[in-house]
Each structure stands twice: as structure tokens, then as C-alpha cells.
Amino acid sequence: MKKVYVITGSTSGIGKALVEYFSQDETNTVFAGYRSRRKLPQDVKNNIKYFYIDMRNDNSVKEAADFIKAQTDHVDTLINAAGGVAAGPIEKIGVDRLKEQFEINTFSHIEFCQNLIDVLENSKIINISSMASFGLFPFISPYCASKRALDIFFNAFAIENHKKIKVISVKPGVISTPIWGKSVEANFKYLEDCTDYEKELNYIKDNALKNTKKGLPVQKVVNAIKKIDRSNHPKPSYTVGTDAKFAQILSLLPQKLINKLVSFGMKMRMK
């Protein structure tokens, strides 16, 4: 059956894998959002329509939605896969970076949904959240908070909307994607200035680089989204990976105990 998909963050990681999967059926139309033109493939299938979108720019988000609405009167599934990671200790991280983190991971997705609302009736919105939304991880708290906020806003939208739009949050654990290497590169100049936290931040940086290759395969997330897309009654939330499920269980403990366990875990790993 012919379906229309909109996928942001489509030139790397989870978003790229989803574009490749959904475009295999030539009856589907896949609108694929990108920010860096150099990452676009040389050979593009006829049923993939790439569109530019900068999640940091309101005008870009609106123009992307207008581009899609000019070519279709209905979107079956919107997948918000674009995102980034801001890292650093709270006492050092600039508020401007906090605002940008929420702009990229939270507010832009709300704005994109608002601008597409007329073509989303009876549709699914699948947000690529993270196990970080359970709020357990120090030194990437902006990322944790922005993903948690994404889940809260869209869960409210799922209850409020009158258009029978289903909202699903997918919370992967550590997945082998370029986001980890890109996050180290993007945060490097800020982390250099964090005196007194060198040991912790070196651990965070090294761990992020390991995750690029040692996390779960992207295909695990793709498989979960394939099932969600086919389901008439998907759950509001899915965790993918043993680490994500562990994080979910850990988040149910009293906060004082969580803090002790996380602190102890970091100390043991940094030895």
C-alpha cells in the first residue's frame, strides 16, 4: 500500500537507515530532511525527495513543511530523527548552548509538527528519543533534559489532538551511529575549558568515541520502527536495547539512591 513518510536527520545514523528501508518499496514516497548537502547520496531513488531543514532556524523549519505540503495532502508517518548532543558540567556550560540544545532536540520538532498538522490526520508521529530521557546521565544533562521535554510535550499532544494522531517515543540505548563522534567534535572546544573536571570529561569523551563502534546496530532501532509503523495500536513508548531497559528500571528508584549508584558507577569506571 502506498504510504508517505517524512524523516528528519536522514543523512546519517538511524534516519539514513530508515530512508533506505522505507524507500525500498517504490510505491512509497519518502521526504528526507538534510542539513549538510555534502552528505547527500550521489544516486537518489525517484521516490526519495530530499528537503533542506536546519532545526536551529524557524524559517527553515517552516519552509521545509511548506515544501512537503506543496507535494502531498497527507503524511502517513512523521519520524523525527534529527538531533544533537551538548555536553559539559552545568556550572560551566553556557545558557546559549542549553537553548540551542532544546531548539535542536525539542522545539524544532514541535514547530515542524505544528506546520505539518494539516496533513497529519490519522497519522503516526515517531520520535527518536533516547534512554537519556530517563535523566540518569551526568555531563550530558542538556541532552537528557531536551529528550525528556520532547517526550513530555508530545505525550501531551497525543492526549490533546483531535486529529487521531498517534505519538510514539522510541528510546534506544547506546546505538552505533556517527552522533557520538560528532558530539565529541562539536563539544571539544567547550570541554577544553572545564578545569577541575578533566578526569570525568576525558572519560565521557572516550566513552562516546567507543559508542560509535560498540553500541547496538542501527538495524535494531529500524526493526522496532518497522513494527510500530505496521501496528494499528502501537504503544506510546518503546525502549530498544538492554541498557535502555535497565535505565528505565533504574529511573524508578528514589532519586537519592539513583544519584549514589550513578556516582559510584562513574568512579569505578574511571579507575
C-alpha positions as CSV (number, residue, x, y, z in Angstrom):
1,M,0.0,0.0,0.0
2,K,1.3,3.4,-1.0
3,K,2.5,5.5,2.0
4,V,4.1,8.8,2.6
5,Y,6.9,9.2,5.1
6,V,8.7,12.3,6.4
7,I,12.1,11.6,8.1
8,T,14.4,14.3,9.5
9,G,18.1,13.7,10.2
10,S,18.1,11.5,7.1
11,T,21.8,11.6,6.0
12,S,23.3,9.6,8.9
13,G,22.6,7.0,11.6
14,I,19.0,6.0,12.3
15,G,17.4,8.5,9.9
16,K,19.6,7.3,7.0
17,A,18.8,3.7,7.7
18,L,15.1,4.4,7.8
19,V,15.1,6.3,4.5
20,E,16.9,3.3,2.9
21,Y,14.4,0.9,4.3
22,F,11.1,2.7,3.6
23,S,12.2,3.7,0.0
24,Q,12.7,0.0,-0.9
25,D,9.0,-0.1,-1.6
26,E,8.8,2.0,-4.8
27,T,5.2,2.8,-4.1
28,N,6.2,4.8,-1.0
29,T,7.2,8.4,-1.1
30,V,9.9,9.4,1.4
31,F,10.6,13.0,2.2
32,A,14.1,13.1,3.7
33,G,15.4,16.1,5.6
34,Y,19.0,17.0,5.5
35,R,21.2,19.9,6.7
36,S,24.5,19.2,5.0
37,R,24.4,18.9,1.2
38,R,27.7,17.2,1.1
39,K,26.2,14.2,2.9
40,L,23.5,13.6,0.2
41,P,24.0,10.4,-1.8
42,Q,25.1,10.7,-5.4
43,D,22.4,8.4,-6.7
44,V,18.9,9.2,-5.4
45,K,15.9,6.9,-5.9
46,N,12.9,8.5,-7.7
47,N,10.7,8.0,-4.6
48,I,13.0,9.9,-2.2
49,K,12.5,13.7,-2.1
50,Y,15.3,15.4,-0.1
51,F,14.5,18.7,1.5
52,Y,16.7,21.1,3.4
53,I,15.9,21.7,7.1
54,D,18.0,23.4,9.8
55,M,16.5,22.5,13.2
56,R,18.0,25.7,14.7
57,N,16.2,28.0,12.3
58,D,12.5,28.8,12.5
59,N,12.2,29.9,8.9
60,S,14.0,26.8,7.7
61,V,11.5,24.5,9.6
62,K,8.6,26.4,8.1
63,E,10.0,26.3,4.6
64,A,10.6,22.5,4.9
65,A,7.0,22.0,6.0
66,D,5.7,24.2,3.1
67,F,7.8,22.1,0.6
68,I,6.2,18.9,1.8
69,K,2.6,20.3,1.9
70,A,3.0,21.5,-1.7
71,Q,3.6,17.9,-2.9
72,T,1.2,15.9,-0.7
73,D,-2.1,16.3,1.1
74,H,-1.3,13.5,3.6
75,V,1.6,12.2,5.5
76,D,1.2,8.7,7.0
77,T,4.3,8.7,9.3
78,L,6.5,11.5,10.5
79,I,9.7,10.3,12.0
80,N,11.7,13.0,14.0
81,A,15.2,11.6,13.9
82,A,17.3,14.8,13.8
83,G,19.2,15.7,17.0
84,G,22.5,16.5,18.6
85,V,24.3,16.3,21.9
86,A,25.6,19.2,24.1
87,A,27.9,18.1,26.9
88,G,29.6,19.6,29.9
89,P,29.2,20.3,33.6
90,I,26.3,22.5,34.5
91,E,28.5,25.1,36.3
92,K,30.5,25.6,33.1
93,I,28.0,25.2,30.2
94,G,26.7,28.4,28.7
95,V,23.0,29.1,28.7
96,D,23.1,29.8,25.0
97,R,24.3,26.2,24.4
98,L,21.4,25.0,26.6
99,K,18.9,27.0,24.5
100,E,20.4,25.6,21.2
101,Q,20.2,22.1,22.6
102,F,16.5,22.5,23.2
103,E,16.0,24.2,19.9
104,I,17.5,21.2,18.0
105,N,16.1,18.3,20.1
106,T,12.8,19.7,21.2
107,F,11.3,23.0,20.0
108,S,12.1,22.4,16.3
109,H,10.2,19.1,16.3
110,I,7.2,20.7,17.9
111,E,7.3,23.6,15.3
112,F,7.7,21.1,12.4
113,C,4.7,19.2,13.7
114,Q,2.6,22.4,14.0
115,N,3.5,23.4,10.5
116,L,2.6,19.9,9.1
117,I,-0.6,19.5,11.2
118,D,-3.0,19.9,8.3
119,V,-1.5,16.8,6.6
120,L,-1.1,14.6,9.7
121,E,-4.7,13.5,10.3
122,N,-4.9,9.7,11.3
123,S,-1.1,9.6,11.1
124,K,1.7,8.4,13.3
125,I,4.5,10.6,14.8
126,I,7.5,8.6,15.8
127,N,10.1,10.5,17.9
128,I,13.6,9.1,18.2
129,S,14.1,9.9,21.9
130,S,16.7,8.2,24.0
131,M,17.3,6.3,27.2
132,A,18.9,9.6,28.2
133,S,15.3,10.9,28.7
134,F,15.2,8.9,31.9
135,G,17.6,11.5,33.2
136,L,20.4,9.4,34.7
137,F,23.5,10.6,32.9
138,P,25.7,13.5,34.3
139,F,27.7,15.7,31.9
140,I,25.1,15.3,29.1
141,S,22.2,16.7,31.1
142,P,21.2,19.2,28.3
143,Y,20.7,16.1,26.1
144,C,18.8,14.2,28.8
145,A,16.6,17.2,29.6
146,S,15.8,18.0,25.9
147,K,14.8,14.4,25.2
148,R,12.7,14.3,28.3
149,A,11.0,17.5,27.3
150,L,10.4,16.1,23.8
151,D,8.6,13.1,25.3
152,I,6.5,15.2,27.7
153,F,5.4,17.7,25.1
154,F,4.4,15.0,22.5
155,N,2.7,12.8,25.1
156,A,0.5,15.8,25.9
157,F,-0.1,16.3,22.2
158,A,-1.1,12.7,21.9
159,I,-3.9,13.3,24.5
160,E,-4.9,16.7,23.3
161,N,-5.1,16.4,19.5
162,H,-8.4,16.0,17.7
163,K,-6.9,14.5,14.5
164,K,-6.4,10.9,15.7
165,I,-2.7,11.3,15.5
166,K,-0.8,8.6,17.3
167,V,2.5,9.6,19.0
168,I,5.2,7.0,19.8
169,S,8.5,7.6,21.6
170,V,11.4,5.3,20.7
171,K,14.1,5.3,23.4
172,P,17.2,3.5,22.2
173,G,20.1,2.7,24.3
174,V,23.6,3.2,23.0
175,I,23.5,2.8,19.2
176,S,26.5,2.7,16.9
177,T,25.9,5.9,15.0
178,P,28.0,8.9,14.0
179,I,26.2,11.1,16.6
180,W,28.8,10.2,19.2
181,G,31.8,11.2,17.2
182,K,30.0,14.3,16.0
183,S,29.2,15.2,19.6
184,V,32.8,15.0,20.7
185,E,33.8,17.2,17.8
186,A,31.0,19.7,18.5
187,N,31.8,19.9,22.2
188,F,35.6,19.7,22.1
189,K,36.3,23.4,22.4
190,Y,33.9,23.8,25.3
191,L,35.2,20.8,27.2
192,E,38.8,22.1,27.0
193,D,37.8,25.0,29.3
194,C,36.3,22.8,32.0
195,T,39.1,22.9,34.6
196,D,38.7,20.6,37.6
197,Y,36.6,18.2,35.5
198,E,39.3,16.9,33.2
199,K,39.2,13.3,34.5
200,E,35.4,13.0,34.2
201,L,35.2,14.6,30.8
202,N,38.1,12.5,29.4
203,Y,36.1,9.5,30.4
204,I,32.9,10.9,28.8
205,K,34.8,11.7,25.6
206,D,36.5,8.3,25.4
207,N,33.2,6.5,26.1
208,A,31.4,8.5,23.4
209,L,34.1,7.5,20.8
210,K,33.8,3.9,21.8
211,N,30.0,4.1,21.4
212,T,30.5,5.0,17.7
213,K,31.5,1.4,17.1
214,K,30.5,-0.6,20.1
215,G,26.8,0.3,20.5
216,L,23.9,-1.8,19.2
217,P,23.5,-1.9,15.4
218,V,21.2,0.8,14.0
219,Q,19.2,-2.0,12.5
220,K,17.8,-2.8,16.0
221,V,16.0,0.6,16.0
222,V,14.9,0.2,12.4
223,N,13.4,-3.2,13.2
224,A,11.4,-1.6,16.1
225,I,10.1,1.2,13.9
226,K,9.1,-1.2,11.2
227,K,6.8,-3.0,13.7
228,I,5.5,0.3,15.1
229,D,4.7,1.6,11.6
230,R,2.8,-1.6,10.8
231,S,0.9,-1.7,14.0
232,N,-2.6,-0.3,14.2
233,H,-2.3,0.1,18.0
234,P,1.3,0.9,18.9
235,K,2.3,1.6,22.5
236,P,3.2,5.2,23.4
237,S,6.8,4.2,24.3
238,Y,9.4,1.6,23.3
239,T,12.8,1.0,24.8
240,V,15.4,-0.6,22.5
241,G,18.4,-2.4,24.0
242,T,19.2,-3.9,27.3
243,D,20.9,-0.8,28.6
244,A,17.8,1.3,27.8
245,K,15.6,-1.2,29.7
246,F,18.0,-1.1,32.6
247,A,17.9,2.7,32.6
248,Q,14.1,2.6,32.6
249,I,14.1,0.4,35.7
250,L,16.8,2.4,37.5
251,S,14.8,5.6,36.9
252,L,12.0,4.2,39.1
253,L,14.2,4.1,42.2
254,P,14.3,7.0,44.7
255,Q,16.4,9.9,43.4
256,K,18.9,9.8,46.3
257,L,19.6,6.1,45.5
258,I,19.9,6.8,41.8
259,N,22.5,9.6,42.4
260,K,24.6,7.3,44.6
261,L,24.5,4.4,42.1
262,V,25.4,6.7,39.2
263,S,28.2,8.4,41.1
264,F,29.6,5.0,42.2
265,G,29.4,3.7,38.7
266,M,31.4,6.6,37.3
267,K,34.1,6.3,39.9
268,M,34.5,2.6,39.3
269,R,34.8,3.1,35.5
270,M,37.3,6.0,35.8
271,K,39.7,3.9,37.9
